[in-house]
């Protein structure tokens, strides 16, 4: 049993953290600049965000390393600093977690490479494994409690991440973004994610969904996954409402009250790790903590109930049965912007 699994056993359901980039933009991060640079240049800002999440009640904080692989960092000429940036991020999180007298899990955030794998692109499968492994080794060596691969779309890239984690002896979590008619951009369904893990070289301790569009669509995806695989630990990390473009900014419509009710619904559909993604701030997490501490799991809600309580689906899912596998979904628009850091 890992530290993460021990805490889930102890508490039943864990609260993960909120958004990175949305909150960093409020601290002065300029669009187009990598948040990961702040691990070296403005660590106090990174600490401030982690501290806010922990004070709001988060049991898990993700390191500021979502774009910390060589391919993403190359866009900003930091590809020769992969280990330095990732290790600094873990140390920053450790320093803040040590300020409180309770267990806080430090999860090393790992996003997609940002490249298309061959034959659609130039990155080979082996190249993806190498890039993920480089980042994962740095996170583990710095003392991360878990590897947290998130916002994934491509099944092959997910397999590459799992292969990279194989043999590292550290818990491995994977979440996908079901943002295209209830599937990932590459066509993988929530149940398909569960099926895919049987092909992984490293078995994840938890799988689930993050980002996408709003809380309603993510809850429907999680419900499909938990219905098909009721015994696995499932992660739900929804965006704070529906993203709306206003000038040069992306505004998320979710209120603290909406995110509070989202937690209740996520517990009812069987999620064991629940947090917020883009747009989720500390005030949202405080209400989410309250809901988690005061809600007992109830009956699985239908998609109609989910839509009534957290808003309409971007995909027209309200008349579908969340436990029905393989049901065709209408196409929908995709939200723009950089995923977890949006």
MARTIRO-524408 format. One record per residue (C-alpha): x, z, y; residue number from 0; chain. Coordinates in steps of 0.05 Angstrom, whole numbers, plus 5000, padded with zeros to 4 digits. Layout:
MARTIRO-524408
<pt xx="X" zz="Z" yy="Y" k="NUM" c="A"/>
...
end
This chain:
MARTIRO-524408
<pt xx="5000" zz="5000" yy="5000" k="0" c="A"/>
<pt xx="5026" zz="4982" yy="5069" k="1" c="A"/>
<pt xx="5017" zz="5021" yy="5134" k="2" c="A"/>
<pt xx="4962" zz="4972" yy="5153" k="3" c="A"/>
<pt xx="4925" zz="4979" yy="5087" k="4" c="A"/>
<pt xx="4933" zz="5055" yy="5089" k="5" c="A"/>
<pt xx="4900" zz="5058" yy="5158" k="6" c="A"/>
<pt xx="4842" zz="5013" yy="5135" k="7" c="A"/>
<pt xx="4832" zz="5059" yy="5076" k="8" c="A"/>
<pt xx="4833" zz="5120" yy="5122" k="9" c="A"/>
<pt xx="4787" zz="5093" yy="5177" k="10" c="A"/>
<pt xx="4745" zz="5040" yy="5142" k="11" c="A"/>
<pt xx="4744" zz="4992" yy="5201" k="12" c="A"/>
<pt xx="4800" zz="4981" yy="5251" k="13" c="A"/>
<pt xx="4798" zz="4958" yy="5324" k="14" c="A"/>
<pt xx="4848" zz="4904" yy="5342" k="15" c="A"/>
<pt xx="4868" zz="4887" yy="5413" k="16" c="A"/>
<pt xx="4844" zz="4836" yy="5464" k="17" c="A"/>
<pt xx="4870" zz="4775" yy="5501" k="18" c="A"/>
<pt xx="4941" zz="4764" yy="5522" k="19" c="A"/>
<pt xx="4942" zz="4706" yy="5571" k="20" c="A"/>
<pt xx="4877" zz="4721" yy="5606" k="21" c="A"/>
<pt xx="4903" zz="4789" yy="5624" k="22" c="A"/>
<pt xx="4973" zz="4764" yy="5641" k="23" c="A"/>
<pt xx="4943" zz="4713" yy="5689" k="24" c="A"/>
<pt xx="4913" zz="4772" yy="5726" k="25" c="A"/>
<pt xx="4984" zz="4801" yy="5731" k="26" c="A"/>
<pt xx="5012" zz="4737" yy="5760" k="27" c="A"/>
<pt xx="5030" zz="4692" yy="5702" k="28" c="A"/>
<pt xx="5027" zz="4621" yy="5725" k="29" c="A"/>
<pt xx="4992" zz="4567" yy="5684" k="30" c="A"/>
<pt xx="5041" zz="4528" yy="5643" k="31" c="A"/>
<pt xx="5092" zz="4584" yy="5638" k="32" c="A"/>
<pt xx="5103" zz="4616" yy="5570" k="33" c="A"/>
<pt xx="5078" zz="4689" yy="5565" k="34" c="A"/>
<pt xx="5135" zz="4702" yy="5515" k="35" c="A"/>
<pt xx="5186" zz="4696" yy="5572" k="36" c="A"/>
<pt xx="5160" zz="4762" yy="5599" k="37" c="A"/>
<pt xx="5188" zz="4798" yy="5539" k="38" c="A"/>
<pt xx="5256" zz="4786" yy="5571" k="39" c="A"/>
<pt xx="5241" zz="4782" yy="5645" k="40" c="A"/>
<pt xx="5180" zz="4827" yy="5658" k="41" c="A"/>
<pt xx="5175" zz="4875" yy="5599" k="42" c="A"/>
<pt xx="5138" zz="4927" yy="5641" k="43" c="A"/>
<pt xx="5079" zz="4878" yy="5648" k="44" c="A"/>
<pt xx="5077" zz="4870" yy="5572" k="45" c="A"/>
<pt xx="5079" zz="4945" yy="5564" k="46" c="A"/>
<pt xx="5023" zz="4954" yy="5614" k="47" c="A"/>
<pt xx="4978" zz="4908" yy="5573" k="48" c="A"/>
<pt xx="4995" zz="4941" yy="5507" k="49" c="A"/>
<pt xx="4984" zz="5010" yy="5538" k="50" c="A"/>
<pt xx="4916" zz="4989" yy="5565" k="51" c="A"/>
<pt xx="4895" zz="4965" yy="5496" k="52" c="A"/>
<pt xx="4918" zz="5029" yy="5462" k="53" c="A"/>
<pt xx="4884" zz="5073" yy="5515" k="54" c="A"/>
<pt xx="4820" zz="5033" yy="5503" k="55" c="A"/>
<pt xx="4824" zz="5052" yy="5429" k="56" c="A"/>
<pt xx="4859" zz="4995" yy="5393" k="57" c="A"/>
<pt xx="4888" zz="5011" yy="5325" k="58" c="A"/>
<pt xx="4926" zz="4945" yy="5322" k="59" c="A"/>
<pt xx="4966" zz="4912" yy="5378" k="60" c="A"/>
<pt xx="4993" zz="4842" yy="5371" k="61" c="A"/>
<pt xx="5062" zz="4827" yy="5399" k="62" c="A"/>
<pt xx="5071" zz="4778" yy="5456" k="63" c="A"/>
<pt xx="5098" zz="4724" yy="5409" k="64" c="A"/>
<pt xx="5040" zz="4676" yy="5397" k="65" c="A"/>
<pt xx="5082" zz="4617" yy="5419" k="66" c="A"/>
<pt xx="5147" zz="4647" yy="5395" k="67" c="A"/>
<pt xx="5167" zz="4593" yy="5345" k="68" c="A"/>
<pt xx="5223" zz="4543" yy="5359" k="69" c="A"/>
<pt xx="5176" zz="4484" yy="5370" k="70" c="A"/>
<pt xx="5133" zz="4518" yy="5423" k="71" c="A"/>
<pt xx="5193" zz="4550" yy="5456" k="72" c="A"/>
<pt xx="5229" zz="4484" yy="5459" k="73" c="A"/>
<pt xx="5178" zz="4461" yy="5510" k="74" c="A"/>
<pt xx="5208" zz="4512" yy="5558" k="75" c="A"/>
<pt xx="5281" zz="4507" yy="5535" k="76" c="A"/>
<pt xx="5278" zz="4574" yy="5499" k="77" c="A"/>
<pt xx="5285" zz="4547" yy="5428" k="78" c="A"/>
<pt xx="5354" zz="4579" yy="5421" k="79" c="A"/>
<pt xx="5324" zz="4648" yy="5436" k="80" c="A"/>
<pt xx="5273" zz="4654" yy="5380" k="81" c="A"/>
<pt xx="5302" zz="4717" yy="5351" k="82" c="A"/>
<pt xx="5316" zz="4749" yy="5419" k="83" c="A"/>
<pt xx="5246" zz="4737" yy="5445" k="84" c="A"/>
<pt xx="5210" zz="4760" yy="5382" k="85" c="A"/>
<pt xx="5253" zz="4822" yy="5372" k="86" c="A"/>
<pt xx="5244" zz="4842" yy="5445" k="87" c="A"/>
<pt xx="5169" zz="4837" yy="5437" k="88" c="A"/>
<pt xx="5168" zz="4884" yy="5377" k="89" c="A"/>
<pt xx="5212" zz="4935" yy="5413" k="90" c="A"/>
<pt xx="5165" zz="4933" yy="5473" k="91" c="A"/>
<pt xx="5105" zz="4946" yy="5429" k="92" c="A"/>
<pt xx="5141" zz="5001" yy="5392" k="93" c="A"/>
<pt xx="5158" zz="5038" yy="5456" k="94" c="A"/>
<pt xx="5085" zz="5038" yy="5478" k="95" c="A"/>
<pt xx="5058" zz="5057" yy="5410" k="96" c="A"/>
<pt xx="5106" zz="5117" yy="5408" k="97" c="A"/>
<pt xx="5071" zz="5145" yy="5470" k="98" c="A"/>
<pt xx="5009" zz="5165" yy="5431" k="99" c="A"/>
<pt xx="5001" zz="5215" yy="5375" k="100" c="A"/>
<pt xx="4964" zz="5170" yy="5326" k="101" c="A"/>
<pt xx="4980" zz="5110" yy="5283" k="102" c="A"/>
<pt xx="4981" zz="5043" yy="5319" k="103" c="A"/>
<pt xx="4997" zz="4981" yy="5277" k="104" c="A"/>
<pt xx="5045" zz="4932" yy="5309" k="105" c="A"/>
<pt xx="5028" zz="4862" yy="5284" k="106" c="A"/>
<pt xx="5076" zz="4805" yy="5298" k="107" c="A"/>
<pt xx="5033" zz="4749" yy="5328" k="108" c="A"/>
<pt xx="5050" zz="4680" yy="5301" k="109" c="A"/>
<pt xx="5012" zz="4619" yy="5327" k="110" c="A"/>
<pt xx="5014" zz="4547" yy="5303" k="111" c="A"/>
<pt xx="5077" zz="4506" yy="5311" k="112" c="A"/>
<pt xx="5042" zz="4462" yy="5361" k="113" c="A"/>
<pt xx="5063" zz="4401" yy="5321" k="114" c="A"/>
<pt xx="5024" zz="4356" yy="5273" k="115" c="A"/>
<pt xx="5051" zz="4356" yy="5203" k="116" c="A"/>
<pt xx="5069" zz="4291" yy="5169" k="117" c="A"/>
<pt xx="5040" zz="4241" yy="5158" k="118" c="A"/>
<pt xx="4999" zz="4253" yy="5221" k="119" c="A"/>
<pt xx="5060" zz="4276" yy="5259" k="120" c="A"/>
<pt xx="5135" zz="4282" yy="5253" k="121" c="A"/>
<pt xx="5141" zz="4354" yy="5230" k="122" c="A"/>
<pt xx="5153" zz="4359" yy="5155" k="123" c="A"/>
<pt xx="5122" zz="4414" yy="5112" k="124" c="A"/>
<pt xx="5192" zz="4442" yy="5100" k="125" c="A"/>
<pt xx="5206" zz="4441" yy="5174" k="126" c="A"/>
<pt xx="5143" zz="4482" yy="5187" k="127" c="A"/>
<pt xx="5163" zz="4532" yy="5134" k="128" c="A"/>
<pt xx="5232" zz="4539" yy="5166" k="129" c="A"/>
<pt xx="5203" zz="4549" yy="5236" k="130" c="A"/>
<pt xx="5154" zz="4602" yy="5212" k="131" c="A"/>
<pt xx="5206" zz="4637" yy="5171" k="132" c="A"/>
<pt xx="5255" zz="4641" yy="5229" k="133" c="A"/>
<pt xx="5202" zz="4676" yy="5272" k="134" c="A"/>
<pt xx="5178" zz="4720" yy="5215" k="135" c="A"/>
<pt xx="5247" zz="4745" yy="5198" k="136" c="A"/>
<pt xx="5259" zz="4764" yy="5270" k="137" c="A"/>
<pt xx="5193" zz="4802" yy="5274" k="138" c="A"/>
<pt xx="5207" zz="4839" yy="5209" k="139" c="A"/>
<pt xx="5279" zz="4856" yy="5227" k="140" c="A"/>
<pt xx="5254" zz="4887" yy="5292" k="141" c="A"/>
<pt xx="5206" zz="4931" yy="5254" k="142" c="A"/>
<pt xx="5137" zz="4898" yy="5259" k="143" c="A"/>
<pt xx="5086" zz="4930" yy="5211" k="144" c="A"/>
<pt xx="5053" zz="4863" yy="5193" k="145" c="A"/>
<pt xx="5057" zz="4788" yy="5205" k="146" c="A"/>
<pt xx="4995" zz="4763" yy="5240" k="147" c="A"/>
<pt xx="4987" zz="4687" yy="5235" k="148" c="A"/>
<pt xx="4929" zz="4666" yy="5280" k="149" c="A"/>
<pt xx="4889" zz="4609" yy="5310" k="150" c="A"/>
<pt xx="4906" zz="4563" yy="5252" k="151" c="A"/>
<pt xx="4871" zz="4497" yy="5239" k="152" c="A"/>
<pt xx="4911" zz="4456" yy="5188" k="153" c="A"/>
<pt xx="4908" zz="4477" yy="5114" k="154" c="A"/>
<pt xx="4978" zz="4450" yy="5104" k="155" c="A"/>
<pt xx="5005" zz="4491" yy="5162" k="156" c="A"/>
<pt xx="4971" zz="4553" yy="5134" k="157" c="A"/>
<pt xx="5005" zz="4541" yy="5067" k="158" c="A"/>
<pt xx="5071" zz="4533" yy="5103" k="159" c="A"/>
<pt xx="5062" zz="4600" yy="5138" k="160" c="A"/>
<pt xx="5044" zz="4633" yy="5073" k="161" c="A"/>
<pt xx="5106" zz="4604" yy="5039" k="162" c="A"/>
<pt xx="5149" zz="4628" yy="5097" k="163" c="A"/>
<pt xx="5122" zz="4698" yy="5088" k="164" c="A"/>
<pt xx="5135" zz="4697" yy="5013" k="165" c="A"/>
<pt xx="5189" zz="4746" yy="4993" k="166" c="A"/>
<pt xx="5194" zz="4781" yy="5060" k="167" c="A"/>
<pt xx="5159" zz="4844" yy="5034" k="168" c="A"/>
<pt xx="5115" zz="4854" yy="5095" k="169" c="A"/>
<pt xx="5039" zz="4848" yy="5100" k="170" c="A"/>
<pt xx="5014" zz="4780" yy="5119" k="171" c="A"/>
<pt xx="4948" zz="4767" yy="5156" k="172" c="A"/>
<pt xx="4919" zz="4698" yy="5171" k="173" c="A"/>
<pt xx="4862" zz="4678" yy="5216" k="174" c="A"/>
<pt xx="4834" zz="4609" yy="5231" k="175" c="A"/>
<pt xx="4796" zz="4581" yy="5290" k="176" c="A"/>
<pt xx="4729" zz="4551" yy="5267" k="177" c="A"/>
<pt xx="4716" zz="4512" yy="5330" k="178" c="A"/>
<pt xx="4690" zz="4445" yy="5307" k="179" c="A"/>
<pt xx="4619" zz="4446" yy="5280" k="180" c="A"/>
<pt xx="4632" zz="4511" yy="5243" k="181" c="A"/>
<pt xx="4699" zz="4487" yy="5214" k="182" c="A"/>
<pt xx="4770" zz="4483" yy="5238" k="183" c="A"/>
<pt xx="4793" zz="4421" yy="5275" k="184" c="A"/>
<pt xx="4821" zz="4396" yy="5209" k="185" c="A"/>
<pt xx="4755" zz="4406" yy="5173" k="186" c="A"/>
<pt xx="4765" zz="4472" yy="5136" k="187" c="A"/>
<pt xx="4703" zz="4516" yy="5129" k="188" c="A"/>
<pt xx="4704" zz="4593" yy="5128" k="189" c="A"/>
<pt xx="4690" zz="4593" yy="5053" k="190" c="A"/>
<pt xx="4743" zz="4540" yy="5047" k="191" c="A"/>
<pt xx="4794" zz="4587" yy="5078" k="192" c="A"/>
<pt xx="4779" zz="4638" yy="5024" k="193" c="A"/>
<pt xx="4786" zz="4584" yy="4971" k="194" c="A"/>
<pt xx="4852" zz="4560" yy="5002" k="195" c="A"/>
<pt xx="4885" zz="4628" yy="4996" k="196" c="A"/>
<pt xx="4887" zz="4618" yy="4921" k="197" c="A"/>
<pt xx="4939" zz="4564" yy="4934" k="198" c="A"/>
<pt xx="4983" zz="4608" yy="4979" k="199" c="A"/>
<pt xx="5051" zz="4629" yy="4955" k="200" c="A"/>
<pt xx="5042" zz="4696" yy="4990" k="201" c="A"/>
<pt xx="4975" zz="4732" yy="4984" k="202" c="A"/>
<pt xx="4949" zz="4755" yy="5051" k="203" c="A"/>
<pt xx="4924" zz="4826" yy="5058" k="204" c="A"/>
<pt xx="4869" zz="4801" yy="5105" k="205" c="A"/>
<pt xx="4840" zz="4735" yy="5128" k="206" c="A"/>
<pt xx="4788" zz="4716" yy="5179" k="207" c="A"/>
<pt xx="4774" zz="4682" yy="5245" k="208" c="A"/>
<pt xx="4796" zz="4686" yy="5317" k="209" c="A"/>
<pt xx="4785" zz="4647" yy="5381" k="210" c="A"/>
<pt xx="4739" zz="4586" yy="5373" k="211" c="A"/>
<pt xx="4683" zz="4589" yy="5423" k="212" c="A"/>
<pt xx="4638" zz="4650" yy="5430" k="213" c="A"/>
<pt xx="4621" zz="4713" yy="5390" k="214" c="A"/>
<pt xx="4558" zz="4683" yy="5359" k="215" c="A"/>
<pt xx="4594" zz="4625" yy="5325" k="216" c="A"/>
<pt xx="4651" zz="4669" yy="5301" k="217" c="A"/>
<pt xx="4602" zz="4719" yy="5271" k="218" c="A"/>
<pt xx="4568" zz="4662" yy="5233" k="219" c="A"/>
<pt xx="4636" zz="4640" yy="5206" k="220" c="A"/>
<pt xx="4654" zz="4710" yy="5185" k="221" c="A"/>
<pt xx="4586" zz="4719" yy="5152" k="222" c="A"/>
<pt xx="4598" zz="4657" yy="5110" k="223" c="A"/>
<pt xx="4667" zz="4683" yy="5090" k="224" c="A"/>
<pt xx="4645" zz="4753" yy="5071" k="225" c="A"/>
<pt xx="4585" zz="4727" yy="5033" k="226" c="A"/>
<pt xx="4631" zz="4684" yy="4990" k="227" c="A"/>
<pt xx="4687" zz="4736" yy="4985" k="228" c="A"/>
<pt xx="4656" zz="4805" yy="4993" k="229" c="A"/>
<pt xx="4717" zz="4844" yy="4968" k="230" c="A"/>
<pt xx="4770" zz="4818" yy="5016" k="231" c="A"/>
<pt xx="4790" zz="4849" yy="5082" k="232" c="A"/>
<pt xx="4763" zz="4803" yy="5136" k="233" c="A"/>
<pt xx="4785" zz="4798" yy="5209" k="234" c="A"/>
<pt xx="4738" zz="4781" yy="5266" k="235" c="A"/>
<pt xx="4771" zz="4769" yy="5334" k="236" c="A"/>
<pt xx="4721" zz="4733" yy="5378" k="237" c="A"/>
<pt xx="4728" zz="4704" yy="5447" k="238" c="A"/>
<pt xx="4693" zz="4744" yy="5501" k="239" c="A"/>
<pt xx="4632" zz="4699" yy="5508" k="240" c="A"/>
<pt xx="4632" zz="4625" yy="5521" k="241" c="A"/>
<pt xx="4689" zz="4596" yy="5563" k="242" c="A"/>
<pt xx="4668" zz="4561" yy="5627" k="243" c="A"/>
<pt xx="4713" zz="4521" yy="5673" k="244" c="A"/>
<pt xx="4712" zz="4540" yy="5746" k="245" c="A"/>
<pt xx="4761" zz="4499" yy="5787" k="246" c="A"/>
<pt xx="4830" zz="4512" yy="5756" k="247" c="A"/>
<pt xx="4806" zz="4574" yy="5719" k="248" c="A"/>
<pt xx="4772" zz="4588" yy="5653" k="249" c="A"/>
<pt xx="4721" zz="4644" yy="5658" k="250" c="A"/>
<pt xx="4693" zz="4679" yy="5597" k="251" c="A"/>
<pt xx="4620" zz="4700" yy="5602" k="252" c="A"/>
<pt xx="4620" zz="4760" yy="5554" k="253" c="A"/>
<pt xx="4602" zz="4828" yy="5583" k="254" c="A"/>
<pt xx="4626" zz="4895" yy="5556" k="255" c="A"/>
<pt xx="4555" zz="4905" yy="5530" k="256" c="A"/>
<pt xx="4556" zz="4839" yy="5492" k="257" c="A"/>
<pt xx="4623" zz="4856" yy="5460" k="258" c="A"/>
<pt xx="4597" zz="4924" yy="5441" k="259" c="A"/>
<pt xx="4539" zz="4893" yy="5403" k="260" c="A"/>
<pt xx="4586" zz="4841" yy="5373" k="261" c="A"/>
<pt xx="4624" zz="4897" yy="5340" k="262" c="A"/>
<pt xx="4560" zz="4925" yy="5308" k="263" c="A"/>
<pt xx="4543" zz="4856" yy="5281" k="264" c="A"/>
<pt xx="4614" zz="4844" yy="5257" k="265" c="A"/>
<pt xx="4611" zz="4909" yy="5218" k="266" c="A"/>
<pt xx="4543" zz="4889" yy="5189" k="267" c="A"/>
<pt xx="4570" zz="4822" yy="5164" k="268" c="A"/>
<pt xx="4628" zz="4858" yy="5131" k="269" c="A"/>
<pt xx="4688" zz="4852" yy="5177" k="270" c="A"/>
<pt xx="4740" zz="4907" yy="5169" k="271" c="A"/>
<pt xx="4786" zz="4889" yy="5227" k="272" c="A"/>
<pt xx="4751" zz="4872" yy="5293" k="273" c="A"/>
<pt xx="4780" zz="4855" yy="5360" k="274" c="A"/>
<pt xx="4773" zz="4807" yy="5418" k="275" c="A"/>
<pt xx="4808" zz="4742" yy="5434" k="276" c="A"/>
<pt xx="4808" zz="4701" yy="5498" k="277" c="A"/>
<pt xx="4776" zz="4736" yy="5557" k="278" c="A"/>
<pt xx="4775" zz="4805" yy="5525" k="279" c="A"/>
<pt xx="4800" zz="4859" yy="5572" k="280" c="A"/>
<pt xx="4808" zz="4934" yy="5566" k="281" c="A"/>
<pt xx="4739" zz="4949" yy="5592" k="282" c="A"/>
<pt xx="4710" zz="4907" yy="5535" k="283" c="A"/>
<pt xx="4753" zz="4942" yy="5484" k="284" c="A"/>
<pt xx="4730" zz="5011" yy="5507" k="285" c="A"/>
<pt xx="4658" zz="4993" yy="5493" k="286" c="A"/>
<pt xx="4679" zz="4961" yy="5427" k="287" c="A"/>
<pt xx="4714" zz="5026" yy="5408" k="288" c="A"/>
<pt xx="4650" zz="5065" yy="5423" k="289" c="A"/>
<pt xx="4609" zz="5018" yy="5380" k="290" c="A"/>
<pt xx="4658" zz="5023" yy="5322" k="291" c="A"/>
<pt xx="4658" zz="5099" yy="5325" k="292" c="A"/>
<pt xx="4582" zz="5106" yy="5327" k="293" c="A"/>
<pt xx="4556" zz="5050" yy="5283" k="294" c="A"/>
<pt xx="4542" zz="5053" yy="5209" k="295" c="A"/>
<pt xx="4539" zz="4988" yy="5171" k="296" c="A"/>
<pt xx="4469" zz="4960" yy="5164" k="297" c="A"/>
<pt xx="4438" zz="4899" yy="5130" k="298" c="A"/>
<pt xx="4472" zz="4832" yy="5138" k="299" c="A"/>
<pt xx="4441" zz="4799" yy="5199" k="300" c="A"/>
<pt xx="4414" zz="4728" yy="5196" k="301" c="A"/>
<pt xx="4441" zz="4675" yy="5243" k="302" c="A"/>
<pt xx="4375" zz="4681" yy="5282" k="303" c="A"/>
<pt xx="4389" zz="4754" yy="5294" k="304" c="A"/>
<pt xx="4461" zz="4740" yy="5314" k="305" c="A"/>
<pt xx="4439" zz="4688" yy="5364" k="306" c="A"/>
<pt xx="4385" zz="4733" yy="5392" k="307" c="A"/>
<pt xx="4434" zz="4789" yy="5405" k="308" c="A"/>
<pt xx="4499" zz="4754" yy="5425" k="309" c="A"/>
<pt xx="4474" zz="4688" yy="5453" k="310" c="A"/>
<pt xx="4460" zz="4617" yy="5428" k="311" c="A"/>
<pt xx="4508" zz="4581" yy="5382" k="312" c="A"/>
<pt xx="4550" zz="4525" yy="5409" k="313" c="A"/>
<pt xx="4536" zz="4493" yy="5341" k="314" c="A"/>
<pt xx="4463" zz="4493" yy="5323" k="315" c="A"/>
<pt xx="4468" zz="4546" yy="5269" k="316" c="A"/>
<pt xx="4408" zz="4589" yy="5284" k="317" c="A"/>
<pt xx="4365" zz="4558" yy="5230" k="318" c="A"/>
<pt xx="4419" zz="4560" yy="5177" k="319" c="A"/>
<pt xx="4428" zz="4613" yy="5124" k="320" c="A"/>
<pt xx="4495" zz="4648" yy="5134" k="321" c="A"/>
<pt xx="4501" zz="4657" yy="5059" k="322" c="A"/>
<pt xx="4491" zz="4583" yy="5043" k="323" c="A"/>
<pt xx="4556" zz="4549" yy="5024" k="324" c="A"/>
<pt xx="4573" zz="4478" yy="5041" k="325" c="A"/>
<pt xx="4515" zz="4466" yy="5089" k="326" c="A"/>
<pt xx="4528" zz="4408" yy="5136" k="327" c="A"/>
<pt xx="4534" zz="4429" yy="5209" k="328" c="A"/>
<pt xx="4523" zz="4385" yy="5270" k="329" c="A"/>
<pt xx="4584" zz="4368" yy="5312" k="330" c="A"/>
<pt xx="4597" zz="4408" yy="5375" k="331" c="A"/>
<pt xx="4643" zz="4407" yy="5434" k="332" c="A"/>
<pt xx="4710" zz="4443" yy="5431" k="333" c="A"/>
<pt xx="4733" zz="4493" yy="5481" k="334" c="A"/>
<pt xx="4796" zz="4473" yy="5519" k="335" c="A"/>
<pt xx="4857" zz="4513" yy="5537" k="336" c="A"/>
<pt xx="4913" zz="4548" yy="5501" k="337" c="A"/>
<pt xx="4881" zz="4590" yy="5447" k="338" c="A"/>
<pt xx="4897" zz="4663" yy="5442" k="339" c="A"/>
<pt xx="4934" zz="4664" yy="5508" k="340" c="A"/>
<pt xx="4877" zz="4631" yy="5546" k="341" c="A"/>
end
